[in-house]
Amino acid sequence: MARSVRYHLLFDSDVLEAADWYDNRSMGLGTAFVNEARRITEAVIRSPELYGLTPTGLRFARLNRFPYLVLFDFSDEELLLLGVLHGARSIEAWQQTRK
């Protein structure tokens, strides 16, 4: 049975907020960020078990070229893509904003 995939309602806004920040620094860099976020998200969907755990028990995948993480959780039935977080931010504080 295939695992269902769900996105937290703030997942897209995480990506777009970071992309806007990068575009304000250098035009086109935001597009590169979105493409990399899409690439790693697709990799997570294919094989979530390949990625490590945060101290809080969430799974994460690092983006290449950008200091961001895709945070997610999964079971046999479902993959939940929680958000995209700058690597310097506190995962614990970020989790409080998602409840």
N, C-alpha and C positions, 0 to 999 in steps of 0.2 A: 504494500500500500504506500502510495506517495505521501510524503510529508507536506502539509499545507504551509504556506508562507504568509505571514501577516507583518505589516509594518505599523509601528507606533505612529499615532497621528502627527507627531512632531518630527518624524524622521526626515521628510522632505524639507521642512523648514530648517533643520540643522544643516543639510547640504547646501541649500540656497543661501543661507546666511554666511556660511564660510566662503562660498563661491563669490558672493558680492564683495566680501572683504578682499579676496584675492584680486578681483577685477579692479577694485579701487587702487590697488598697488601697481598692477600691470595688466592692460587690456589683453584678454584671452587666457589669462592665468586661471580665472574662475571656471572657464570651460574645461581646462585641463584638470582642475580639481573635480568637477562633476564627472568627467570621464573616468578618472581614477576611482572615485567613490562607487561608480556604477560597476567597474571591473571587479573591485574587491567584493562588493555585495553579491555579484553573480557567483564569484568563487565560494563565498560563504554558503550560498544557497545550494551549490553543488555538493559541498563537503564540509559541513559545519564542525564535524568532529576533529578536523585537522588543526583547529585553532585553540590557543591557550585560554586559561582562566585568569580573571582579575582576582585580587584579594577578596572581593565581595561575592565571588562565585559566578559572575557573568563571563561569557565568552567574548573574545575580542579578536579583531583582525586589523593589522596596521596597513594604512595606505602607503604606497611607495611615493616618494618625492615630497609628501606633505605630512606634517606631524599630527595626524589625526588617526582615530580608531573608529571602526564600526563595532558597536556593542550589540550583542544579541544573546538569545537564550534559545535552547531547543530541546525537544523531546522526540520520541519516536513518531509522534503524530503531528507536531507543529514546530516551525521555526518562527521566532518572533524577532524581527529586526528592530531594535530599540532606539538607536540613534547614532549620530556621528559626533564625536567628542574630540576636542583638541587634547593632545597627549599631556599638556601641562596642567589641565584642569583636574580637580578632584572627582573621581568617579562616585564617591559617596555623596558629595554635595550635588552632583548632577542627578543621581538617582532620586534624590528628594524632590527635584523639580518634575519628575516623571510620574509621581504617584497621584 
